[in-house]
Amino acid sequence: MFATDVDGVLTDAGMYYSESGDEWKKFNTHDGMGIKLLQKAGILTAIITQESTKIVMRRAQKLTIPEVHQGVYDKLAVLKELIARHGLSMDQVAYIGDDVNDLQALGAVGFSAAPADGMPPVLKTVRYVCKKKGGEGAVREVADLILAARQPR
C-alpha cells in the first residue's frame, strides 16, 4: 500500500483563499500520474490527512484513490485499520508525510519518505528524503522508486 498526506506533500503546503472565501489547492499532475502508475502495478493507494475538504475528495475521485481518510488526527490508527482490512503488514506500506503529525505513521511503516521541504524532525526520521518539494513531484519521485524496486533484476 502507498499512503500519502495531502498538504505539504501532494500540495505545496499553501492554503489559498479567494475574497469570497473559496479555498484552492494546487496539485501536481506528475504526482497524479505516479499514483496511477502505482495503481496499475496493483498497489493500493490511500490518502490520510488531518484536513477535511471537498477539494481533496475531488482529487481523490479523479485519481480513483479507493482509501480517502480526512479529518484524521491519529494517522497510525488509520494505517493499522487499513492493513488489517486489506490483509497487509506494516512492512508492506510506504508512507510519505511532511510534518510532525505524520511522525508516528512514518516510524511504523516499511518505507517512509518526506518531500525535500518537510519539517526537520520528519527529515531526520524518514528513510528517504525526496529531491523534490511537496506539490512539485515528491510523490512521483517515491512512486518511481517503489516501481523500480519491484522490477526484476
N, C-alpha and C positions, 0 to 999 in steps of 0.2 A: 504494500500500500504506500502511496505517496500522499502526504498530507501537508498542507500549507496554511500559514497565517495569511491575512489579506493586507492590512495597512502596513506599509514599510517592506512588504515582500512582493505581493502582486501589484502594489502601487508604490508611488514614490514617498509615501507617508504624509503627503499633503492632504488637507481637507479643504476643499474649495466650496465656497458658498456664494450664491447669487444674491442680489438685492432682495429678491422675493423669498429667500430662504432655501432655495433648492440646493442640494448638495451634489457635488460632482466628484468622481474619482477617475483617474486616468489609468487604464490597463494597457499592458504591452502585448501586442499581437504575437511576438516571438514566444512569450511565456505561454500564451494560449495554445500555440502550436506544440510546445513542449508537453503540455498536459494532454493534448490529443494524441501525441505520439506514445506517451506512457499508456494511455487507454488502449490504443491499438495493439500494444505489446502485452495486453492482458493485466495491466497493473491497475488496481482500484485507486481512484483519486478522491481526495477529500479536502474540504475547506473547514478550518476550525478557527473562529475569530471571536474576539470579545465584542466587537461592534455588531450592530444589527441594522442592516439597511436593505432596501429594495434593490439598490444598485448591485450589491454582492449577489443577491439571488438571481438577478437578470444575467450577470456574467456567468454564474454557475450553470444556469439553464442553457445559455448559448454554448458552453463547453461540455454540456451533458455530464457535469460532475455529479455523481449519484449521492454523495455524502456531504451535505452542507449543514454546518452547525454554527449558528450565530448566537451572540449573547452569552458566550461561554467564558466563565471565569476560571474553571478548572479544566484546562485542556488535556491534562494527563488522564483524568477520569473519562473524558470522551474518547480518547485513544484506546483506553482499556476496554471500553464498551464496544468500540468498533472491531478491535481484534478478536474479542470473544464472539461477536456476532458473525464475523466473516471467517472464523477458524484460522486466524493467523497468530503469530507470536510477535513480540516487540522487535525481535531481531529482523523481522520481515518488513519493518516500517521505516520509511525515510520521512523526515520532517524538516521543514525549513521555517525558521522564525527569526525575528529581529530584535525583540525586546524582552525585558525581564519577565513578563507574563508568559513567555514561551519556555523559560528555563527548565521547568520540571519535565515537560514533554521532550525537549531536546536531550535531556540527560537520560531518558528512558529508552529511546529508540535505537535501532540498529545502525542507522546512518543519520547524522544531524548536520545541518548546514545553515548558514546565515548569509544574507547579502553583504557585500563589502562595507556598506554603511550601517550595519547593525550596531547595536549598543555594545560598548566594551565588555560587560560581563557575558554577553552572548557570544561575542567573538572569541573569548577565552574558553568557552565551554564546548563549542561545536567541533565536530570532526573536520569540517570543510568550510572555509571562508571563500565565498564566491569572488571572482574578479569583478563581476557586475554588481551594480547597486539595485536596491529594491525598485521595482517598477521599470527597470531598464534591462531586463533579461536574466536576472539571477535564477528565476525558476527554470527557464530554458537551459541554463548552464547546468543545473543539477539534474534536470531530466536527461540531458545528453550524457552526463556522467553515468547515470543509472543504466541507460540503454547501452552504452559502450561496455559497461561491466558485465552485462548479460550476454554479450556476443561470444560465441565460441572462439577459442584462441587457436 
